[in-house]
Amino acid sequence: TLITIVFNAVVTLGIICIYLSAVRGEEVKIGMIFSKYHKLFHYVALSFLMFVFIFLGLVLFIFPGIYLTLRWQFAFVFLVDKNMGPIDSLKASWNITRGNVLPLFKLALLSLLIVLLGLILLVIGLLIAIPVVTAAYYYFYEKLVGAQFAEGRSQVTI
C-alpha cells in the first residue's frame, strides 16, 4: 500500500508538470511523468497540511472548508511550477486567488456538471470530461499567474 501511495504521488507530480507544459504549448514528453519525484516530501507535507485545515473547515461549518479548498486549489501547482515548499505554495495559492473566489467557484460548478455529463454518457464520456476539466483548471492557473505578474493584481472572469 505504501509503495502504491508513493507511486501515485510521484505520478501526480508528473501529471501536473505535463498539464502545465501542454497548456503553455510546450513539448510534452512521457518522461515528465516521473520528473518531479524529488518533490515527494513536499507533496506529502502539503497534502497533510491541506487535509487537516480543510477537514477542520468542513467539520466546523462546511463553508470554511469549501472556501479553503477554493483558495488553496493551486498549491500543488505552485509546488511543481515554481518549485516552492508547502507553506510558500499555500501562501502563493492564497494570494493568486484573492478576488477570484467567485470565478473559481463557478469553474468548480461547471467542472462538476461536465464530469456528471461524462458519467451519464455511459462513463465513457469521462475519458473526455476529465482531461477537459483538468486542462481548464491549469488554463485558469496560467491566467491568474499572468494577471498577477502583468498587472500587479487582477481578477479573472469565467
N, CA, C and O of each residue as an XYZ file, in Angstrom:
632
protein
N       0.823     -1.189      0.000
C       0.000      0.000      0.000
C       0.867      1.253      0.000
O       0.578      2.204     -0.726
N       1.913      1.264      0.795
C       2.805      2.422      0.849
C       3.481      2.666     -0.506
O       3.624      3.811     -0.935
N       3.891      1.595     -1.169
C       4.512      1.731     -2.492
C       3.516      2.339     -3.480
O       3.892      3.184     -4.293
N       2.267      1.923     -3.417
C       1.230      2.467     -4.299
C       1.010      3.946     -4.021
O       0.883      4.737     -4.955
N       0.963      4.326     -2.760
C       0.762      5.731     -2.385
C       1.919      6.584     -2.903
O       1.699      7.656     -3.467
N       3.141      6.112     -2.712
C       4.319      6.853     -3.180
C       4.302      6.956     -4.707
O       4.552      8.026     -5.261
N       4.012      5.855     -5.378
C       3.952      5.850     -6.845
C       2.901      6.843     -7.341
O       3.167      7.622     -8.256
N       1.714      6.816     -6.743
C       0.649      7.742     -7.143
C       1.039      9.195     -6.914
O       0.724     10.056     -7.735
N       1.715      9.477     -5.817
C       2.153     10.848     -5.529
C       3.162     11.312     -6.572
O       3.064     12.433     -7.071
N       4.122     10.468     -6.904
C       5.136     10.822     -7.905
C       4.483     11.049     -9.264
O       4.814     12.010     -9.958
N       3.563     10.176     -9.647
C       2.865     10.324    -10.926
C       2.008     11.595    -10.927
O       1.945     12.296    -11.938
N       1.359     11.892     -9.821
C       0.556     13.111     -9.726
C       1.426     14.350     -9.951
O       1.032     15.263    -10.676
N       2.591     14.381     -9.339
C       3.521     15.495     -9.545
C       3.914     15.602    -11.016
O       4.003     16.704    -11.558
N       4.148     14.470    -11.655
C       4.492     14.463    -13.073
C       3.343     14.921    -13.948
O       3.560     15.626    -14.934
N       2.137     14.537    -13.608
C       0.962     14.944    -14.380
C       0.770     16.456    -14.299
O       0.389     17.090    -15.284
N       1.032     17.029    -13.134
C       0.972     18.493    -13.012
C       1.946     19.124    -14.002
O       1.596     20.074    -14.703
N       3.152     18.603    -14.057
C       4.180     19.102    -14.973
C       3.714     18.961    -16.427
O       3.902     19.877    -17.228
N       3.117     17.839    -16.763
C       2.643     17.586    -18.130
C       1.536     18.557    -18.508
O       1.576     19.143    -19.590
N       0.547     18.738    -17.634
C      -0.550     19.651    -17.938
C      -0.055     21.087    -18.090
O      -0.506     21.807    -18.981
N       0.865     21.503    -17.229
C       1.412     22.858    -17.347
C       2.099     23.044    -18.699
O       1.910     24.064    -19.362
N       2.886     22.065    -19.099
C       3.560     22.150    -20.394
C       2.560     22.183    -21.544
O       2.726     22.952    -22.491
N       1.536     21.361    -21.464
C       0.526     21.311    -22.524
C      -0.225     22.628    -22.638
O      -0.431     23.133    -23.742
N      -0.634     23.186    -21.514
C      -1.381     24.449    -21.528
C      -0.507     25.582    -22.059
O      -1.007     26.512    -22.693
N       0.776     25.505    -21.803
C       1.704     26.546    -22.268
C       2.141     26.342    -23.716
O       2.863     27.168    -24.274
N       1.703     25.242    -24.321
C       2.075     24.965    -25.701
C       3.487     24.432    -25.840
O       4.067     24.471    -26.926
N       4.041     23.936    -24.750
C       5.389     23.385    -24.764
C       5.334     21.896    -25.099
O       4.276     21.269    -25.048
N       6.484     21.355    -25.437
C       6.567     19.943    -25.768
C       6.314     19.086    -24.517
O       6.842     19.367    -23.441
N       5.514     18.059    -24.681
C       5.214     17.129    -23.588
C       5.910     15.811    -23.894
O       5.761     15.249    -24.979
N       6.667     15.332    -22.923
C       7.391     14.068    -23.081
C       6.921     13.095    -22.009
O       6.622     13.502    -20.887
N       6.855     11.842    -22.340
C       6.386     10.819    -21.400
C       7.296     10.739    -20.175
O       6.833     10.376    -19.094
N       8.557     11.065    -20.319
C       9.492     11.039    -19.192
C       9.158     12.050    -18.105
O       9.645     11.950    -16.979
N       8.323     13.023    -18.453
C       7.933     14.035    -17.470
C       7.124     13.425    -16.331
O       7.049     13.994    -15.242
N       6.531     12.286    -16.579
C       5.648     11.661    -15.585
C       6.403     11.367    -14.284
O       5.804     11.376    -13.209
N       7.700     11.107    -14.375
C       8.487     10.812    -13.174
C       9.522     11.896    -12.879
O      10.432     11.681    -12.078
N       9.390     13.047    -13.514
C      10.427     14.075    -13.425
C      10.430     14.858    -12.113
O      11.413     15.535    -11.811
N       9.381     14.783    -11.346
C       9.293     15.598    -10.127
C       9.322     14.758     -8.849
O       8.806     15.177     -7.812
N       9.919     13.590     -8.928
C       9.976     12.694     -7.768
C      10.653     13.343     -6.559
O      10.342     13.010     -5.416
N      11.582     14.272     -6.816
C      12.309     14.926     -5.727
C      11.409     15.833     -4.886
O      11.815     16.281     -3.814
N      10.185     16.109     -5.364
C       9.238     16.946     -4.613
C       8.308     16.094     -3.727
O       7.358     16.618     -3.145
N       8.577     14.817     -3.630
C       7.693     13.895     -2.910
C       7.476     14.300     -1.455
O       6.336     14.316     -0.989
N       8.534     14.625     -0.734
C       8.380     15.017      0.671
C       7.510     16.260      0.795
O       6.629     16.322      1.652
N       7.757     17.251     -0.061
C       6.947     18.471     -0.034
C       5.487     18.168     -0.383
O       4.570     18.751      0.194
N       5.285     17.261     -1.322
C       3.931     16.867     -1.703
C       3.185     16.260     -0.508
O       2.028     16.596     -0.252
N       3.851     15.377      0.204
C       3.244     14.730      1.371
C       2.948     15.760      2.457
O       1.864     15.753      3.041
N       3.900     16.642      2.727
C       3.695     17.672      3.749
C       2.549     18.605      3.370
O       1.721     18.943      4.216
N       2.494     19.021      2.115
C       1.413     19.894      1.651
C       0.067     19.177      1.728
O      -0.928     19.768      2.147
N       0.034     17.922      1.331
C      -1.205     17.135      1.411
C      -1.708     17.062      2.845
O      -2.901     17.219      3.100
N      -0.799     16.824      3.772
C      -1.182     16.729      5.179
C      -1.732     18.055      5.692
O      -2.783     18.088      6.331
N      -1.022     19.150      5.413
C      -1.484     20.466      5.864
C      -2.863     20.799      5.301
O      -3.755     21.238      6.027
N      -3.021     20.585      4.011
C      -4.308     20.898      3.383
C      -5.417     20.021      3.954
O      -6.515     20.506      4.225
N      -5.139     18.744      4.136
C      -6.152     17.849      4.677
C      -6.612     18.302      6.055
O      -7.812     18.374      6.318
N      -5.672     18.606      6.926
C      -6.018     18.998      8.298
C      -6.900     20.247      8.303
O      -7.960     20.254      8.928
N      -6.473     21.290      7.618
C      -7.216     22.548      7.669
C      -8.540     22.492      6.916
O      -9.543     23.033      7.384
N      -8.552     21.849      5.764
C      -9.810     21.743      5.015
C     -10.793     20.845      5.769
O     -11.985     21.144      5.824
N     -10.307     19.761      6.344
C     -11.177     18.884      7.131
C     -11.777     19.648      8.310
O     -12.975     19.554      8.576
N     -10.934     20.406      9.014
C     -11.450     21.207     10.136
C     -12.477     22.221      9.647
O     -13.498     22.438     10.299
N     -12.208     22.843      8.500
C     -13.150     23.804      7.936
C     -14.475     23.160      7.569
O     -15.532     23.760      7.764
N     -14.428     21.949      7.040
C     -15.663     21.243      6.689
C     -16.428     20.820      7.936
O     -17.656     20.902      7.972
N     -15.706     20.368      8.958
C     -16.350     19.942     10.200
C     -16.989     21.128     10.916
O     -18.088     21.014     11.460
N     -16.297     22.262     10.914
C     -16.801     23.428     11.637
C     -18.110     23.951     11.051
O     -19.065     24.204     11.785
N     -18.152     24.111      9.741
C     -19.377     24.667      9.191
C     -19.478     24.512      7.672
O     -20.194     25.286      7.035
N     -18.812     23.576      7.093
C     -18.784     23.260      5.668
C     -18.213     24.403      4.821
O     -17.269     24.182      4.062
N     -18.758     25.610      4.932
C     -18.326     26.715      4.079
C     -16.850     27.079      4.254
O     -16.181     27.350      3.257
N     -16.315     27.098      5.475
C     -14.874     27.374      5.576
C     -14.030     26.338      4.829
O     -13.005     26.683      4.242
N     -14.448     25.097      4.847
C     -13.725     24.052      4.120
C     -13.784     24.259      2.619
O     -12.785     24.080      1.923
N     -14.949     24.636      2.119
C     -15.096     24.923      0.687
C     -14.252     26.132      0.314
O     -13.576     26.132     -0.715
N     -14.291     27.161      1.151
C     -13.526     28.382      0.905
C     -12.020     28.077      0.864
O     -11.318     28.532     -0.039
N     -11.533     27.311      1.839
C     -10.118     26.953      1.857
C      -9.745     26.125      0.630
O      -8.670     26.308      0.059
N     -10.621     25.224      0.228
C     -10.366     24.408     -0.957
C     -10.212     25.291     -2.192
O      -9.302     25.093     -2.997
N     -11.108     26.266     -2.337
C     -11.028     27.173     -3.482
C      -9.748     28.020     -3.445
O      -9.105     28.225     -4.475
N      -9.392     28.500     -2.275
C      -8.224     29.379     -2.158
C      -6.906     28.614     -2.294
O      -5.920     29.177     -2.769
N      -6.871     27.360     -1.890
C      -5.629     26.584     -1.919
C      -5.539     25.609     -3.081
O      -4.615     24.798     -3.130
N      -6.470     25.670     -4.012
C      -6.508     24.659     -5.066
C      -5.287     24.669     -5.990
O      -5.040     23.683     -6.685
N      -4.530     25.747     -6.010
C      -3.352     25.806     -6.868
C      -2.057     25.557     -6.106
O      -0.975     25.730     -6.666
N      -2.142     25.162     -4.865
C      -0.943     24.954     -4.044
C      -0.039     23.877     -4.644
O       1.179     24.053     -4.678
N      -0.601     22.780     -5.111
C       0.222     21.721     -5.694
C       0.872     22.180     -6.999
O       1.983     21.765     -7.329
N       0.172     23.036     -7.733
C       0.724     23.554     -8.979
C       1.922     24.446     -8.676
O       2.943     24.363     -9.359
N       1.808     25.299     -7.658
C       2.944     26.134     -7.267
C       4.104     25.278     -6.779
O       5.262     25.607     -7.035
N       3.813     24.199     -6.090
C       4.840     23.282     -5.606
C       5.696     22.800     -6.772
O       6.921     22.746     -6.672
N       5.038     22.446     -7.883
C       5.746     21.930     -9.054
C       6.253     23.054     -9.947
O       7.420     23.057    -10.339
N       5.391     23.999    -10.267
C       5.708     25.018    -11.260
C       6.758     26.006    -10.783
O       7.674     26.345    -11.531
N       6.640     26.462     -9.570
C       7.555     27.489     -9.048
C       8.558     26.924     -8.054
O       9.319     27.666     -7.433
N       8.551     25.587     -7.908
C       9.499     24.891     -7.033
C       9.459     25.424     -5.603
O      10.498     25.634     -4.977
N       8.248     25.638     -5.096
C       8.067     26.170     -3.744
C       7.917     25.036     -2.736
O       7.643     23.890     -3.093
N       8.101     25.384     -1.482
C       7.829     24.451     -0.403
C       6.352     24.479     -0.064
O       5.607     25.273     -0.638
N       5.906     23.626      0.863
C       4.482     23.530      1.201
C       3.860     24.834      1.692
O       2.796     25.224      1.210
N       4.492     25.506      2.626
C       3.925     26.739      3.189
C       3.884     27.840      2.129
O       2.878     28.537      1.991
N       4.971     27.993      1.388
C       5.008     29.008      0.335
C       3.978     28.717     -0.762
O       3.406     29.642     -1.339
N       3.747     27.444     -1.046
C       2.736     27.067     -2.041
C       1.335     27.467     -1.581
O       0.532     27.974     -2.363
N       1.059     27.232     -0.304
C      -0.241     27.641      0.239
C      -0.396     29.155      0.177
O      -1.453     29.660     -0.202
N       0.650     29.873      0.547
C       0.598     31.344      0.507
C       0.420     31.845     -0.924
O      -0.373     32.755     -1.166
N       1.143     31.265     -1.866
C       1.052     31.697     -3.266
C      -0.341     31.428     -3.817
O      -0.900     32.265     -4.525
N      -0.904     30.268     -3.496
C      -2.253     29.951     -3.956
C      -3.258     30.913     -3.336
O      -4.184     31.371     -4.006
N      -3.076     31.212     -2.071
C      -3.963     32.147     -1.373
C      -3.901     33.520     -2.040
O      -4.930     34.152     -2.275
N      -2.694     33.970     -2.339
C      -2.521     35.290     -2.946
C      -3.096     35.363     -4.358
O      -3.738     36.348     -4.723
N      -2.867     34.330     -5.137
C      -3.298     34.365     -6.531
C      -4.815     34.251     -6.670
O      -5.378     34.688     -7.673
N      -5.471     33.673     -5.684
C      -6.931     33.514     -5.758
C      -7.679     34.673     -5.114
O      -8.909     34.720     -5.157
N      -6.945     35.607     -4.516
C      -7.580     36.774     -3.896
C      -8.405     37.516     -4.953
O      -7.891     37.866     -6.016
N      -9.677     37.751     -4.657
C     -10.561     38.444     -5.580
C     -11.118     37.570     -6.681
O     -11.838     38.062     -7.550
N     -10.804     36.292     -6.668
C     -11.242     35.379     -7.726
C     -12.003     34.168     -7.199
O     -12.134     33.169     -7.906
N     -12.502     34.240     -5.979
C     -13.190     33.092     -5.393
C     -14.477     32.772     -6.156
O     -14.763     31.603     -6.411
N     -15.239     33.773     -6.515
C     -16.484     33.527     -7.250
C     -16.221     32.898     -8.622
O     -16.879     31.912     -8.954
N     -15.287     33.420     -9.439
C     -14.995     32.736    -10.700
C     -14.488     31.309    -10.497
O     -14.814     30.421    -11.285
N     -13.697     31.082     -9.453
C     -13.214     29.729     -9.174
C     -14.355     28.809     -8.747
O     -14.371     27.628     -9.093
N     -15.304     29.353     -7.997
C     -16.473     28.569     -7.597
C     -17.308     28.211     -8.828
O     -17.803     27.090     -8.945
N     -17.459     29.173     -9.744
C     -18.185     28.908    -10.990
C     -17.476     27.831    -11.811
O     -18.118     26.943    -12.372
N     -16.158     27.920    -11.876
C     -15.383     26.910    -12.593
C     -15.579     25.539    -11.968
O     -15.713     24.545    -12.681
N     -15.595     25.479    -10.644
C     -15.801     24.203     -9.949
C     -17.184     23.635    -10.250
O     -17.322     22.437    -10.496
N     -18.209     24.488    -10.233
C     -19.562     24.011    -10.548
C     -19.672     23.550    -11.998
O     -20.268     22.510    -12.278
N     -19.100     24.319    -12.917
C     -19.113     23.944    -14.327
C     -18.359     22.630    -14.536
O     -18.801     21.770    -15.298
N     -17.235     22.481    -13.863
C     -16.456     21.238    -13.946
C     -17.267     20.056    -13.438
O     -17.257     18.980    -14.037
N     -17.963     20.263    -12.338
C     -18.807     19.202    -11.783
C     -19.883     18.790    -12.782
O     -20.134     17.601    -12.974
N     -20.515     19.771    -13.416
C     -21.550     19.469    -14.411
C     -20.972     18.706    -15.605
O     -21.597     17.766    -16.096
N     -19.795     19.100    -16.072
C     -19.163     18.416    -17.207
C     -18.828     16.969    -16.847
O     -19.056     16.056    -17.639
N     -18.290     16.772    -15.659
C     -17.950     15.407    -15.218
C     -19.213     14.571    -15.038
O     -19.234     13.399    -15.414
N     -20.256     15.153    -14.473
C     -21.520     14.418    -14.332
C     -22.103     14.050    -15.697
O     -22.632     12.953    -15.874
N     -22.006     14.962    -16.651
C     -22.461     14.660    -18.010
C     -21.649     13.513    -18.593
O     -22.202     12.616    -19.229
N     -20.345     13.541    -18.379
C     -19.494     12.442    -18.837
C     -19.864     11.130    -18.185
O     -19.799     10.078    -18.820
N     -20.248     11.182    -16.931
C     -20.671      9.987    -16.206
C     -21.991      9.451    -16.757
O     -22.174      8.243    -16.907
N     -22.898     10.368    -17.050
C     -24.204      9.975    -17.598
C     -24.043      9.310    -18.963
O     -24.803      8.407    -19.314
N     -23.053      9.759    -19.728
C     -22.818      9.204    -21.065
C     -22.060      7.882    -20.975
O     -20.993      7.712    -21.565
N     -22.633      6.971    -20.233
C     -22.122      5.605    -20.095
C     -20.678      5.537    -19.596
O     -19.937      4.626    -19.967
N     -20.289      6.462    -18.785
C     -18.972      6.532    -18.152
C     -17.855      6.806    -19.173
O     -16.814      7.350    -18.803
N     -18.047      6.447    -20.419
C     -17.030      6.685    -21.453
C     -16.801      8.188    -21.634
O     -15.701      8.613    -21.988
N     -17.828      8.979    -21.395
C     -17.694     10.427    -21.500
C     -16.667     11.001    -20.541
O     -16.169     12.106    -20.751
N     -16.345     10.249    -19.478
C     -15.325     10.702    -18.529
C     -13.941     10.760    -19.173
O     -13.083     11.528    -18.738
N     -13.725      9.949    -20.209
C     -12.441      9.964    -20.908
C     -12.198     11.308    -21.599
O     -11.054     11.683    -21.860
N     -13.261     12.013    -21.887
C     -13.156     13.353    -22.456
C     -13.334     14.404    -21.370
O     -12.594     15.386    -21.324
N     -14.309     14.199    -20.501
C     -14.663     15.207    -19.496
C     -13.516     15.508    -18.537
O     -13.227     16.677    -18.284
N     -12.866     14.501    -18.006
C     -11.824     14.722    -17.000
C     -10.615     15.462    -17.578
O     -10.147     16.412    -16.951
N     -10.090     15.074    -18.741
C      -8.978     15.869    -19.298
C      -9.374     17.313    -19.636
O      -8.574     18.231    -19.454
N     -10.591     17.515    -20.122
C     -11.041     18.876    -20.454
C     -11.141     19.727    -19.196
O     -10.679     20.868    -19.180
N     -11.735     19.186    -18.152
C     -11.877     19.913    -16.893
C     -10.503     20.197    -16.283
O     -10.270     21.292    -15.770
N      -9.613     19.243    -16.334
C      -8.270     19.431    -15.783
C      -7.497     20.485    -16.576
O      -6.809     21.322    -15.991
N      -7.606     20.446    -17.896
C      -6.935     21.453    -18.725
C      -7.486     22.852    -18.423
O      -6.731     23.823    -18.401
N      -8.785     22.953    -18.194
C      -9.391     24.249    -17.859
C      -8.831     24.777    -16.542
O      -8.582     25.974    -16.399
N      -8.640     23.897    -15.605
C      -8.073     24.250    -14.302
C      -6.665     24.838    -14.465
O      -6.347     25.870    -13.874
N      -5.828     24.177    -15.269
C      -4.462     24.680    -15.494
C      -4.456     25.943    -16.348
O      -3.604     26.810    -16.159
N      -5.377     26.056    -17.268
C      -5.516     27.271    -18.063
C      -5.868     28.450    -17.144
O      -5.320     29.543    -17.285
N      -6.780     28.213    -16.213
C      -7.169     29.255    -15.249
C      -5.965     29.651    -14.396
O      -5.756     30.834    -14.128
N      -5.189     28.681    -13.979
C      -3.962     28.959    -13.222
C      -3.046     29.877    -14.025
O      -2.532     30.866    -13.502
N      -2.848     29.545    -15.293
C      -1.984     30.359    -16.147
C      -2.512     31.784    -16.271
O      -1.736     32.740    -16.250
N      -3.820     31.927    -16.400
C      -4.415     33.259    -16.495
C      -4.208     34.038    -15.198
O      -3.889     35.227    -15.237
N      -4.382     33.392    -14.067
C      -4.186     34.054    -12.777
C      -2.731     34.463    -12.577
O      -2.456     35.575    -12.125
N      -1.806     33.583    -12.907
C      -0.381     33.897    -12.760
C      -0.018     35.045    -13.689
O       0.691     35.967    -13.286
N      -0.495     34.998    -14.926
C      -0.219     36.067    -15.885
C      -0.798     37.392    -15.443
O      -0.148     38.430    -15.568
N      -2.028     37.368    -14.921
C      -2.682     38.595    -14.467
C      -1.973     39.164    -13.243
O      -1.825     40.379    -13.116
N      -1.538     38.293    -12.352
C      -0.880     38.764    -11.133
C       0.447     39.439    -11.447
O       0.764     40.487    -10.884
N       1.224     38.838    -12.349
C       2.545     39.377    -12.611
C       2.526     40.499    -13.653
O       3.422     41.344    -13.656
N       1.532     40.522    -14.529
C       1.477     41.562    -15.558
C       0.878     42.864    -15.031
O       1.319     43.952    -15.401
N      -0.121     42.746    -14.170
C      -0.842     43.929    -13.740
C      -0.785     44.163    -12.240
O      -1.452     45.065    -11.735
N      -0.029     43.397    -11.543
C       0.044     43.556    -10.098
C      -1.024     42.740     -9.393
O      -0.683     41.913     -8.548
N      -2.266     42.927     -9.692
C      -3.366     42.177     -9.089
C      -4.581     42.371     -9.976
O      -4.984     43.505    -10.233
N      -5.156     41.308    -10.437
C      -6.274     41.406    -11.360
C      -7.265     40.287    -11.099
O      -6.922     39.259    -10.514
N      -8.486     40.498    -11.535
C      -9.494     39.460    -11.439
C      -9.648     38.794    -12.796
O      -9.528     39.439    -13.838
N      -9.911     37.514    -12.770
C     -10.152     36.761    -13.980
C     -11.604     36.346    -13.967
O     -12.105     35.887    -12.940
N     -12.294     36.496    -15.089
C     -13.718     36.148    -15.133
C     -13.899     34.836    -15.861
O     -13.083     34.430    -16.689
N     -15.003     34.188    -15.522
C     -15.347     32.959    -16.198
C     -16.790     33.071    -16.685
O     -17.310     32.137    -17.295
